[in-house]
Amino acid sequence: MNTTDNKYRRSKRNIMIALILLILSNIFMGITLMTMSKNALRKQIEQRMLDIANTAAYQLNGDDLKNISADDAGTEKYERALNTLRSFQINIQLDYIYAIRAEGDDTFIFTIDPDPEDPEEFGAPIETTDALCKAAKGTPGVDKTPTTDEWGRFYSAYSPVYDSNGEITAIVGVDFDADWYDGELNNHKIVVVALSMFAITVCIVLAFILHAIRAEGEKNEYRKKLEETLEREQVQEQELGSARYLAYTDPLTGVKSKHAYLEAIEKLENEISGETPKEFGVIVFDLNGLKMINDTLGHEAGDGYIKAGCELICRKFCHSPVFRIGGDEFVVLLEGSDYLIRDGLLADFDSIIEENLVNGEVVVSTGMDIFVPGEDSCYSDVFDRADKKMYERKRLLKSM
């Protein structure tokens, strides 16, 4: 009898120890999952905000927004920018979108507000935030804390708009309702807490009733819930991927965009400052006569001219990334096999262009140079030499 009692007491003690450990492990896992998933969701929401701001900024023409004033209302360039912003406000889930101009000394004003009911006046001041200042210096940013104004309480994302010279002429601001933002995080927190509490409760009940068999079944169910949560997050990441594609792909030609080019430059700068920078080359391309085609034949013909020039570049330099960095400007960052046979590739390309010049087809000026370790301290050293050679080639082609 005493032996049976001892076994029962040992079994009960082991069950209690296992139950306590199970409860503690579930609490720890719940806290860890809640923290990780909340941070992941916050990052996804902020990235979605940035993707929308970057896409809108890329689709705006920086040349149109340069030196724009209230007197320009109703002009073609003003209406073009207004319609671009309005299409985002209508078709994308956001509260407000607008164009901003930096006035210096970290002060900013509204320029174009597409809100159909209560647009802000041109020149009205806008509250300065760290994210807005970052965007004014060329780095898109998202406010970490909400701002409150007469329209409500919002989180905002900002992205710079570049003109054809690569200068920042405006900033796109995108507002998202802070209650929606915080609600998404709180709803996620409630779900995770509810799932954790449910798992703990079930584990306690099953620990007393079915012991280890039922407890193992609960663990499998908990893993299933976790897999479903991760699967939903993967679906959200796929949806956000389409917005990133729009931001980093030139819509007219399909090659890499100005935003992708800036990221590639940043990566090269980091490699140049490292101990063993890799070899690379830069070719600058400029389409001759695009303005005349736009003025005489229209922008549709000009777009066809740009596509034809881009197709020639991609066909010849097929193993290196091609970027469209301006209206009629492209850059190829030579790497791999293209870098090794760069002189031959460029000679073949220039030969085709000279034939096109005779036949009245697309004409592209080129300039190439390579990174020289020990002499070049940054990417712009290489680019500036290539750009200079491109203008020399352009003058030569015009004289032929």
N, C-alpha and C positions, 0 to 999 in steps of 0.2 A: 504493500500500500504506500509506504514511504517512497519506494522507488518510483511508483506511478506518479505520486505527487511531485517528486523532484523533477521527473521528466516533463510534467505539465507546467511546473513553474519555469523550468528552463525554456520550454517551448514558448510560453507566454512572454518571458523576458526577451527571447530572440525576436519574437514577433514585434514587440514594442520597440526594440532597438532598430529593427528593419523599418518599422513604420516611421520612427523619428527621422532616420536617415533618408527615407523616401520623401518625407515631407520637406526636409531641408534641401534635398537635391532638387525637388520640384520648384521650391521657392527660388533657389539660385538660378536654375535654368529659366524660370519665368522672368526674373529681373534681367538676366543676360539677353534673352530673346527680345524683351521689350526695349532695352537700350539699343541693341544692334538694329532691330527693325525700325525703330523710331528715327535713328540717325540715317539709315538707308533711305527711308521715305522722305526725310527732310532734304537729303541730297538730291533725290529724284525730282522733288517738287522744284527746288532751286534750279536744277539743270533744265527742267522744262521751261521755267521762266526765262532763263538765259537763252535757250534755243529759240524761243519766240522773239526775244529782243534782237538776237543776232540775225535771224532770218529777215525781220523787218528792216534792220539797218542795212543789210546787204542789198535788199530790193530797192532801197531809196537811192537816188542819184545825188551824190555829194556835191556835184557841180551845181545842181538846181538849188540846193539849200545854202550855198555859199553866199554870204551877204544878202540873204533874202530879208525883206522888210514887210511891214504891214501894207504898204502900197502895192505890193506884188499880188495881193489877193485878187483872184480871178484870172491871173495870167496862166499860160500853159504850164510853166514849171511849177507854179504854186498848186494848181489843180492836180497835176500829176503826183506830187508828193501827198497831197490831201487824200486822193483816191487810194493810193497805196496804203496809207495808214488806216483809212476807213475800211478797206477790205479786211484788214486784220481784226479790227474791232467787231465787224459783223460775223466773221467766220471762225474766229478763234475764241476759246473760253478765257476771257480776261475782262477786266472792268474798264480800264482806260488805257489808251496808247497815244503818244504825242511826241512832237519833236522839240528839242531843247537846243539852245545855243549858249556856249560859255562866253561870259563877258570879261573874264580875267579876275584875279584875286578870289578864286573859288566862288564866284557868283554866277548864277545861271538864270535864263529867262525862257518862258514859253515862246515858241514860234508858230507851230501849226498844231491845232487841237481838232481832231475830226469828230468830236462828240456832237451829235446832231441836236441835242437838247440844250446843253449849257456849256459851250466851248469856252475855254479860258482865252482872255484877250492876248493878242500878240504883245510881247514885251513884259508880261506880268512875271514877277519874280517867282522862283521855285526854291523850295527849301533845299539847302546843300546837305548832302550825306556823303559818307566815305565811298559808297559804291558809285555815286554820281561823279565824284572827283576822280576815281579810278578810271571810269569810262572816258572822262575828258582827257586822260593821259594815254588812252589807247587800249585799256584792259576792261572788258565787260565785267560787270559786277552786280551783286544782288544785296539789297539791304538785309542785314541780320536782325534788325528790330523794326517794327512797324512805325510809320509816320501817320500823324493825324492832321487833317485839314478840314476845310469846309465841306468837302465831298465825302468824307468818311475816314476810315482807318485802313491803311494799305501797307503791303509789302511791295517793293518796286525793284525792277531789274532795268539795267541801263547798258546800252551798247553803242560804240562810236560809229559814225557814218563818215566814210572817206570819199574825197573827190578823186579825180583822175590823176592828181599829182601825189596821191597817198597822204594828203593832209586831212586832219579831222575838221570837218565843217559843221557837224551837228551831232547830236546824241539822241537816240531813241529811248524814251522812257515807257515802261509797261507796268501798270498797276494791277495788283491782285488783291482782292478783298482779304483783309487780315483775319476776319472771322472764318472765312473758308479755309485759309491756310492753317490756322490753329485748329479748326475743327477736324481737318483731315488727320492731323497728328493726334488729337485727343481721341477721335474715333478709333484710330489704330491702337492707341494705348488701351482703350476700354476693351477692345476685342482681345488683345493679348492678355490683359489682366483677367478677363472673364474666362478665357481658355485655361489660363494657369490655375485659377481658383477651382474651376470645374475638374481639372485633372487631379488637383490635390484632394478634393472631396471624394471623388470616385476612388482614388487610391486608398484613402482611409477606410472607406466602406469595404472595398474588395480585400484589403489587407486582413480584416477581421473575419470575413466570410469565406473567401476562396483562397487566401494566402498567396503563395507564389504563383499559382497558375493564373489566377485572375489578374494579379499584378503585372505579369508579363503581357497579358492581353491588353491591359491599359497602356503599357509603354508602346505597344505597336500602334494603338489608336492615336496616341499623342504624336508619334512620329509621322503618322498619316496627316494629321492636322498641320504639322510643321511643313511637310512636303507641299501641301495645298497652298500654304502661305507663300512659300518660296516660288511656287509655280505662278501665283498671281503677280508676284513681284517681277518675274521674268517677262510676263506679258506686258507689264507696265514699261519695262526697259525696252522691249521691242517697239512699243508705240512711240516712245521718246526717240528711238533711233531714227525714225523717219524725219522728225524735225531736225535732228543733227545733220542728216544727209542734205536737207535743203540749205542749211547754213554753210556747209563746207563743199558744195558743188555749184559751179557756175550754171545757172538755168538755161543760158543760150547755147553754150557749147558742150556742156557735160564734163568739162575738165575741172580741176580743183579750183576753188574760189580764193578770193583775197584773204579770207579768214584762215583757210588752210595754209596759204602761203606764209602768213605771219607766224603760225605755229611751227612750220618747217624751219623758218629762219631762227626762231627761238631755240629749236633743237640743235641746229648747226652752231649757233653761238655757244651753247653749252659744250659741244664737242670741241670747238676751237679752243676754249679755255681749259680743256682737259689736258692730260699728259700725252695722249696719243690721238690727236685729231685725225679723222679719216680724210682721204683725198676726195675732192669734189670740184665740179666746174659749174659755171653759170653762163647761160646763153640768154640774152635779152632780145626779144622780137618786137617789132613795131610795124603795123600794117600801113603801107603808104597809100595816101589818097582816100582814106575812109571818109573824111569830112566832105570832100567833093562829091562822093557817091551819095552820102546822106542828103546833101543840099540839092543835088540835081535829080537823083532817082528815088529818093525817099529812104526812110529808115528800114523798111522791109528789105530793100536791096542792100543796104548797109549791113544788116544782120546776116544776109547770105554771104556777103564778102568776108565778114568776120569768121563765119563757120568754115568757109573755104580755106582761109589762112590757117585756122586752127587744125583743120584736117591734114594739111601739109605738114605742120609741125608734129602732130601726133604720129603720123605715118613714118616719118623719118627718125624721130627720137622715141621709139616705142618702148624702150626699157627704162625710161626716166620719167619722173612726175612732171606734168605740164600744169602750169597755173595761169589763169587769166587775172591779171592784177589791175587792169584798167580797161577803158573802152576798146582801145586798139593795141593794148600791150599784153604780151605773154612772157613768161619766164620758164625755162627748163633748168632744173637742178640735175646736172649730169652725174650719174653714178653707174656702177657696175660696168657692163660691156660698152655702154654708150660712152662712158668716160674714157675708156681705153682707146676707142677708135674715133674720138671726138673730131679730130681734124678732118678725117675722111668724110664723116657724116655731114659736117658743116659745109665742106667743099661741094658735096653732092647737092645739098639743099640750096646753096647759093647759085649753083649751076641751073637748077630748076627755076629759080626765081628769075634769073637773067633770060631764060627762054620765055617765061611768063611775061616779062617786060616787053619782049618783042611781039608776043601774041595777044597782048592786051588783057592778060589774066591777072590774078591776084599777085601783088608784089609785097614782099616782106623784107624789111631791113633786119640785119642780125649783128650781134656783137658778142664775142665769147672771151672768157678768161677763166683761169683756174686758181684755186687756193694755193698759196705758197707758204708752207710752214716757216716760221721764224721771221717772215716779213709782214704777213697779214695778221692783224690783231683782231679783226672782226669781219663779219660777213659783208658789210658795206664796202670794205676795201676791194673785194673781188667784184661786187656788183657795179661799183662806180667805174672800174676799168672796162667791164663788159659794156656798160651803158655808153661810155664814151666811144667805144669802137662801133657800137650800133649807129650812132649819129654820123660817124665818118662814113660808114657803109651807106647810110641813107643819102648823104650828099653825093656819093659816087653814083648811086643808082639814078638820081635825078639828073646827073650830067650825061648819062648814057643815052 
